[in-house]
Amino acid sequence: MKIHVLNSKELVNKTVSEHLIKFVREHKTGVLGLATGSTPIGIYEALVKDHKENNTDYSQIRTINLDEYVNLDQNHPESYYSFMHRNLFNHINVKPQNIHLPNGNEKDLEMACQSYNDVLKNNQPDIQILGIGANGHIGFNEPGTSFDSSVHIIELQEQTRLDNARFFDSMDDVPKKAITMGIKNIMDAKRIILIAFGENKSEAVYQMVKGKVTENLPASILQKHNNVEIYLDESAASKLF
Ligand SMILES: N[C@@H]1[C@@H](O)[C@H](O)[C@@H](COP(=O)(O)O)O[C@@H]1O
């Protein structure tokens, strides 16, 4: 793991977005694994700004997202489909057919998992962007998820629902389940960039980097990946040193 502690969120956003832009320019047909949550928003803003100013070309780039809520209409403002279109896809020249998100509204959710696994076979991320939950989850792989997991349906933990409640009118509106890439799918990415900001991520970051590799802290598996960069602001890194 290469750990980078930078002295502001803005500097993290600038550095990570520069890596992504360089990748897109050098790999016209590359696959970007993308994440949601508040953490990557500044990075997406920087990609949009660069696309407007420098015409960085996404016309053959493929994207694949980590996860999606189950039973939340695609057009709901907090679906990850809406989030990604609002924050990134609507503002760059990625082709709709090259955008991949799991479908949490499929009647047969097992089928939805199977078909997203198939999509992943042909669209293995060259770079996977990750955030981290306060309980150490990556994607929506909650503590206890098998390291062998592929795409699956997960029941969200109360803590995760509480953390995400700020985006919904009430706690009752926060979805209870999600469809997510499994740990195995995430580990298949060629390169992983995980970003964390703020004090409330510091314990999860500490356990991910210094703790033992355990399914109780899903992000700890990243210790076993051979190309992981972790970008932290000082508060997220505060327990490390
Ligand atoms: N499924 C997403 C994760 O991919 C994300 O990393 C996490 C942290 O979110 P935030 O960046 O808002 O702290 O939230 C959600 O649970």
The ligand as a Gaussian input file, in Angstrom:
#p B3LYP/6-31G(d) Opt

LIG

0 1
 N      -21.476000       2.606000      -1.081000
 C      -20.855000       3.829000      -0.677000
 C      -19.371000       3.604000      -0.554000
 O      -18.836000       3.304000      -1.841000
 C      -18.712000       4.843000       0.029000
 O      -17.327000       4.688000       0.069000
 C      -19.249000       5.083000       1.420000
 C      -18.639000       6.300000       2.089000
 O      -19.353000       7.442000       1.728000
 P      -18.853000       8.930000       1.894000
 O      -17.849000       9.146000       0.838000
 O      -20.092000       9.763000       1.673000
 O      -18.307000       9.049000       3.261000
 O      -20.640000       5.309000       1.297000
 C      -21.446000       4.358000       0.631000
 O      -21.715000       3.367000       1.534000

